[in-house]
Amino acid sequence: MTKFFKIAAATALLVSSVMAAEYTIKLTHVVSPNTPKGKGADFFAKRVGELTAGKVEVVVFPNSQLYGDGEEMKALKLGNAHIAMPSFSKFTSIVPEMQLFDLPFLFRDDDHLHKVLDGEVGKIIKDKVTAKGFVALDYWDAGFKHMSSNKKAILLPTDAAGQKFRIMSSHVLEAQFKTIGANPQVLPFSEVYSALQQGVVDGAENPLSNFYTKKFNEVQTDLTLSAHGYLGYLVVMSESFWKKFPNDLKPMVLQAMREATEYERKEAALDDADTLAKINEYAKTSGTLKVHTLTPEQKAAWAKAMEAIYPQFYSVVGEDLIKKVQAVK
Ligand code: LMR
């Protein structure tokens, strides 16, 4: 090696050691980087780097690469992962009251939803998560869920009877499908595509971003814009990790999270319309998928059939909590 190259190599080593982050935050999630949650996670990582001048690096592991459903919360407890943003259903074995958010037709629209999440009810739920030894940060959006199938168009609850649907692990979601005569089956998100493709299940319920980025449109023949339930996330951090994290850097991380929440929610709102256009285009060009909208009468029939499960959850979720959500104007 010439003297010049030796100096260049030594300088490169010095620069990289000066630049190397002092702390690493491992963030895990199960969806595509191209979803609102995925984009929000990447935005957070970028802002943490900027606000801490490179002292803290956030490494994002998307697509269940590091941990899948059921593993994320354990990994946070053990300190093997530091931040996760699981959907509400995935908290329900730890905080059963979180099944509240799975109740079909609970939220009237985005505005109602955000008032609930950012208000008293959202705080009650966060406190319960905190009491279980996690740092509860912010609520993020995926969107309203829609039914899909590879058997037939599902326009009325009776159309779903006898069909097998993939669900997340949640007693509410189980009851929701059983009440319309369908067969729910719990599967991790990472297995949904192959389960649909191989006919292990006939259908699923997903927000449009997850439906499209995971290519479920390729293995389903009918998508009904049912918007019968909501899928959202609570961003949580490992308590043991946060306790050891340097106090002087905490405000920057929290600031980056506040900005990421605002960004993620905006992305989710934009993404829904955008993704629907892409799905409609796919339906038109492929000829293998039909997209159905519901008439007000059909929608009312869904609400009537599914809301019938509420009383089953009065004791576990708390009737008062459900009433509080409904009372938010
Ligand atoms: C699902 O399992 O369907 C969702 O929770 C995936 C996600 O994180 O959006």
Boltz pocket constraint, residues with backbone or C-beta under 6 A from the ligand:
constraints:
  - pocket:
      binder: B
      contacts: [[A, 30], [A, 31], [A, 85], [A, 86], [A, 87], [A, 142], [A, 168], [A, 187], [A, 188], [A, 189], [A, 205], [A, 210]]
      max_distance: 6.0
